[in-house]
Amino acid sequence: MGSPLFSASLIPSSIQSELPSGYKIRPLERTDYGLGFLDILRVLTAVGDITEEAWTERYDWMAARSSEYFVVCVENDAGKIVGVGSLVVERKL
């Protein structure tokens, strides 16, 4: 496992309890490039050919803004990502 994008303590335990047995929800990690994150996105939208280097660069960019980007992964008991979600906190005037 890599370092999480944000503290897992920000995900309420009530969310975890809503998932079926064998599944967990957690923050995005740098290592998720190889665990199927982009494959899930491809089901939802067009995703370009993203290299691991580009992935790492964008991950680091979001991590530097950890109070703005909250990307989560739902993982099965085999460690495969089966769902993703995002919350972006936009600062308004």
Order of alpha helices (4+ residues) and beta strands (2+ residues): alpha-beta-alpha-alpha-beta-beta
